[in-house]
C-alpha cells in the first residue's frame, strides 16, 4: 500500500504538532493482509522461552485459561532508598499486534528473548474474529461489522493466536488497541464516543479474545494461557483520540494506566482521573530543528508524508535518522532526569521496513548499555511492569522526580536530590 489514508490527524513532528501529538496508525492491516510467509495454521507462534505451569484451568469456552503465575517477570519492585538513583525504564509497545505473515511479530518476540526485553502488545480485538462473523462486532456510531482496519484471514488469526501465547509465556503484556480503529472527525470517530460507548467497545474487544473458539469453531487449538479479565489493565486508543471519555470507563474497569494521551514530554508521568497517564513522547529528531513523537508512524510521516513507499535511495538515511531519534531520546533521559522512555510501533514494512530496523537497532543499543550498567540500572519492561514499580514508590519521591524538566539533571546529583527528608 503506497499511500496513507487520512483517517484522522496524521502524525506530524513536534515542530508542527508535538503539541497536537496525534498519531495515525498502521495501514498494512487496513487493506488486504499480506499472504507471504508467516506461521501455518497450527498457530504455533514460534519457540518461546516460557511454559505454562502443569495445571491448566479453562475459562468459559476454553478460549483462555488460567495457567498460574506468568513466567519471566521481574523481581517484586521496591521503593527507592533515600539518595538512590532511579532506574532508566524503556517501554517498547506495539499497536494492533496482529500477524499478517510478514514475520515481524516473530522477529520482535525473538528480539525480546535475545535482549531480555519485555514489551506491551496492544491487541486489536477484531484480529481474533473471523471475517465471516464480523457482524458480531457492533461498533459505536458505525454499521455492524464496520472497521477501518481489515479483518485477518483465518490462517493469520491462528498464527496471531500462537504469537500471543508465546508473547505472554515470554513475559510480555497483552493490552488492547480496541477494535475498529475509527479515527477522523466524523460521527463514528472514537474521538466522539461517550464513556458508555467506550465500555461497549472494551467489552466487545474482551469477548473477541475470550470467545474466539466459539466464534471460529477451532476447538482443537490450545487456549490463550491467561485470564484476559485480569491481564487487561491498559490500552492505547486509535490515533490517540478519545482519552477524556475513555478514562472514566477505564477507571470503573480497574485499569491501571492508559497510553492514549496526544503527545507528551520526556518527564516523569502523573495520573489522570486516578489512572497512570503514559503518553508517547517528543524525542530529538536528528538533523531537524524540531522533535518528533516517539512512534514509527510519526517518524515516517515526517520523512515521506503520505507515501509508505518513498524512493528506495532514501531508505538508508531514513533508517539512520529513525534509529537516531530513539537512541537520542534514551540517552537524554538516561544521562539527565531518568524519565521513562515510551516507544510505539506497528508491525509494518513502510519504506522498505526501515522503521522495524530502526526500533531493533535502538533496542540493541539500549540492551548494550544495559549490559554495561549496574544491575537493574536500565530496565526494558512492559507498561504493566513499569506501573508496578511506580505504584510502590513514595508519593513525595515521585513528586520530586516530576520537578525535573526535559533533559534536566538533578541538582547536586541523585544522592543529594533524593536524600532522606527532601521536600517535594
N, C-alpha and C positions, 0 to 999 in steps of 0.2 A: 504494500500500500504506500504510494509515493507521497501522499499529502495528508495533512491532519485536518479533520473536520473541526469547525469552530463550535464545539459543544461546550460553550461556556467561556469563561475568561481564560485566555491562553497564558502559559507560564512565562511571563516577562521577567527580565532580570531585575535585580534590586534597584538599579539606576532608574528603570522605568516603572517597576512595580514591586519592589520589595515591600513597600507599604501595602500594595494590593496583595502581593504574595500568593495569589491564587494560582493553582496549577491545573493543567489538563492532565489526563491520564491516557493510558495506552490505547492504541488503535488496532494493533495486530489482533487482539482478541475481539475487536468490534466487527471485523469483517469475517470472511471465511477462514477458519483456522488452517494453519499450515498442515500439510499431510506428511511432511518429511520427517523421518526419524522418529524418535520418541519411544516410550515404553510400549510394550504389547498389551493385549487385553487382559493380562493377568493382574495388572495393577500392582506389580511388584515394587516399582518405585526406586530400585537401586539398593545397594548394600549400605545400611546404616550401621551405627556403632552401638545402638541401644536395642534391648529386647524387653518385652513386657514381662512382668512377673508371672509366675505359673498360673495364678488364678485369674480367669477372665470372666467377668460377670456382664452379660449382655444387658443393654439398656433399650427399652422399647422394642422395636422390631429387629434389634441386633445391628443397626447401622453403626452404633457406637457402643463402647463397652468400658467398664471400669477395669483397669489392669494394674492398679497400685500406683505408687508414687512415681512421678515422671523421672526417667533416668537423666543423668548428666546435668544435674542442677548445681549451682554454686553453693558454697557453704552458707549457712544461715547468716544473714547480714547483721552487723553490729553498729552501734553508734560510734561516730568519730570520737577519739580521745582528745582532750584539750591539746591544742597545738599540732594536731596531726594533719598532714596534707590529704585532702580528699582525693579519691581515685579519679582517673580520667575515664569516663564512660563513653562508649561509642555504640550506637544502635543502628544497625542496618535493617531496613524494613522493605517489604515487597507488596505492592498493591495488586489485587486481583488474585495472584497466586494460583493460576491455572496452568496446566500443561497443554501446549499445542504442538508438541512434537519437535520443538527446536532445540531440545537438550539443555535449556537454560536452568530449569528447575533442578535437574540432576547436577549440573555444573556447580551451582551455588550450595547445594547440600554437601557436595564433596569439599568445596572450599571451606565450609563451616567446620567440617571434620579436620581438614588439613591444618587449620589455623586456630583450633579451639575457640571458635566464634559461635555464639548463639544469636539468632535473629528472630524477627517477628514477621510472620506471613499473614497478611490481611486477605483472607479468602472471600471472594465474591460467591455468595450462596448459590446463585443460579449455575455456577460451574459444576455443581453436582446434580443438576436437574436435567434429565433428558429433554431434548427439544420437543419430542413427541408429547411431553407432558407440560409444555411451557405455560398453558393456560391455568395451571395451578398457581402461577405467580400473579398476584393481584397488586400491581404497583400503585401507590397513591397517585391520584390525578392522572393516571395513564390507563390505556386499554389493557385488559387481561393478556398476559404473556408478552407485553411490550418490553423492550430492553434496548438501551443504546450501546450495549456490547453484545456480541454474538453468544449464542449457546454453543457449548462444546459438542463435538461428536461423541458417540458412546465410547469409542476406544480412548479418547482423550479424557473423558470423565474417569474411566477406570485407571488410567495412568496417573491422573491427578490424585485420586484416592490413595494410590500407592505412595506417591511422593509425600502426601500429608501424613501418612502413617510413619514413614521414615523420618520426616521432619520432627514430629513430636517425640519419637523414641530417641532422636539425637539431641533432644533438649531444647528445641526451638518452640516458640509460642505460635498458636493459631488464633489470630484475631479475626476481625471482619472488615470487609470493604463493601458490605451491604449487598445489593443485588443488581438492579438495572442500570446504574450509573447515569442517572439523568442530570445533566448539567444545564447551563444556559440560563436565560431569563424567563423562559416560558412557564406556563401554569403548572406543567408537570415536573419542573426542576426540583431537585432536592432542596434547593435554597428557599422554596416556598412551602415546604412541608411543616405541619404542625407537630407538636410533641406526640400527639396521639397517632399521627401517620408514621412518625419515626418508629413508634412502638410496633406498629403493624409490619413495617419493613424489617425490623430486627427479628421479630417472632418468625417471619417467613424465612429469613436467612438461616435462623437456627433450625427450622423444620426441614429445610433442604439438606442440611448436614446430618440431622438426627433421623431422617426418614428416607435416605437415599435408596435403601433396599426396597422399601415399599414402592417408591416412585419408579425404580428401574426394573425391579423383578430379579436383580442379581443376588439371590440369596446365598450363592455358593462362595462369595468373596468374603474376605476377612473384614471385621468391623474396624472402624477407626478406634484406636486404643485409648480414648479419653472421653470423659463426660463433658460435652460441649457446654452444658449449662454452667459448669464450674470453670471450664477453660476460658470461656469468653469473658474477658474483663476490659476490653478496649477495642477501638477501631479507628478507621480514617474514612471520612466521607468522600464521595466522588468530587473531584475538583476543589476540595476543601471548602465546600459550600454547606450551609445549614447548621453550623455548630450550635448557634444560640438556642434553637428549638430542640436540637438533639440532646443537649446536656441535661435538662430536667428528666427526660426519659432514661438516659444513661444512669443518672443518679438513682432513680427508682429501681432500676435493674441491678444495682450494686456494682456497676462498672467502677474501675479504679483510675482509669486515665482515658484521655481522648487525644488523638493526634490530628485534629482537623482544623486547627487554627490557621487562618490565611496568612501564614508567614510570620516568622519570629526572628529573634536575635540570639547570638551565642552567649546567653546568660543563664543563670540557674532558674529553673521553672518554678511556677506557683500553681495554685489550684484555682479553678473556675467552678463556681457552684458546687464546691466540695469534691471536685474531680481534678486529678493532675492534668494540666494543660501542657502537652508536649508537641510543640509545633515544629515543622520543618524550618530551617534557619537560613539566614543570609550568610554566605561564606565568600571569601575573596575569589575573584574571577580573574585569573592570570591574564595580563595584557589588556584588561579593560578598566575603566575608571569607576565602575560600579560593582556591586556584589550581586550574587545570583543565589536563588533559592536552592537548597541542598537536595535536589531531586533531578534524576536523569532527564525528565521531560523538559524542565525549565532550562537546563543547560543546553539541550538540543535546540530549543526554540530560539535561544539567543545566538546560536551558531548558524542555523539553517532555516529559521522561521517555519513556514508551512510545509516544508519538504522533509520527509524522513529518508529520502534518497538523494542527498546532495552529491555533487561531483566527487567521485572517489579520491581524486587528488587532494581533497580537503581532509580526508579522514585522519591521517597521522596527526595533523595539527589539532583537530577536534579532540582526538583521544588524549593527547598530551595536556590540552587545556582543561578537559573534564577531570582527568586524574589530578592535575594540579590544584583544582578548586577544592576537591575533597581533602587532599593532603594539607593544603593551606589552612582549611578550617580546623583540622585536627591539631596541627602544630600550634596555631594561635591559641586554642583553648588549653592545650597541654602545657604550654610554656607560660601561661598567664593565669586566668581565673578558674581553670579546670571545669568550665561549664560543660555539660554533656553535649555530644555531637549527635544529631539525628539525621540520617540519610535515607531518602526514599527512592525506590526503584520500581521498574516493571520488567517482566521477562520479555523484552522486545529486542529486535535486531535493527533498530533505527540507525541510519548512516553506517551500514556495514557492521553493526554490532559494537561500535567504538565505546558506547556507554557501559556495556557489560564488561568490556576490557578495563574501562576506567574504574569501575567500582571494585573489580577484583584487584586491580593494581593498588588502589587505596587500601583495601583490606590487607594485602600483603605488606604494604608499608607500615600499617598500624600494628600488624602482627610481629613484624621485625622489631619495632620499637618496644612492644610488649615483652619480647624475649630479653631485651637489653635492660629493661627497667626492673625495679624491685618487684617482688611477688605481690600481685594484686594492685599494682600502681595503675595499670591500664587494663580495662575490662571491656570486652566486646560482648554485649549482652542483648537480651530482648527487652522490649518495653516493660513487660511484667517484672522481669528481674531487676530492672532499674528502679521501678516504683517500690519493689520490696525493700530496696536499700533506703530510698527516700523516706519511707514510712517509719523507719526505726530511728531516724535522726532527730535530735532535739530541735524543737521549733526555733530556738534562739540561734542555733548554729546555721540552720537553713536561711534564716532572716539575714544573718551576717553575710553568708555567701551571696545572697541576692543584691547586696550593696555593690558588688563588683560589676563594672560595666564590661562591654565587649573588649577583649584584649587588655584588660586591666589587671595588673599584678597586685597581690595583696601587700599592703603597706607593712614593711618590716619583715616580710616573709611569712609563710604559713604558721610557723611556730608562734609568732607574736600575734598574728591576725586572729587565729582561733584559740588563743590561750584561754585558760580557765577564767570564767567570770567576765569575759569580754562582752561589752554591751552591743546589742544588735543596732 
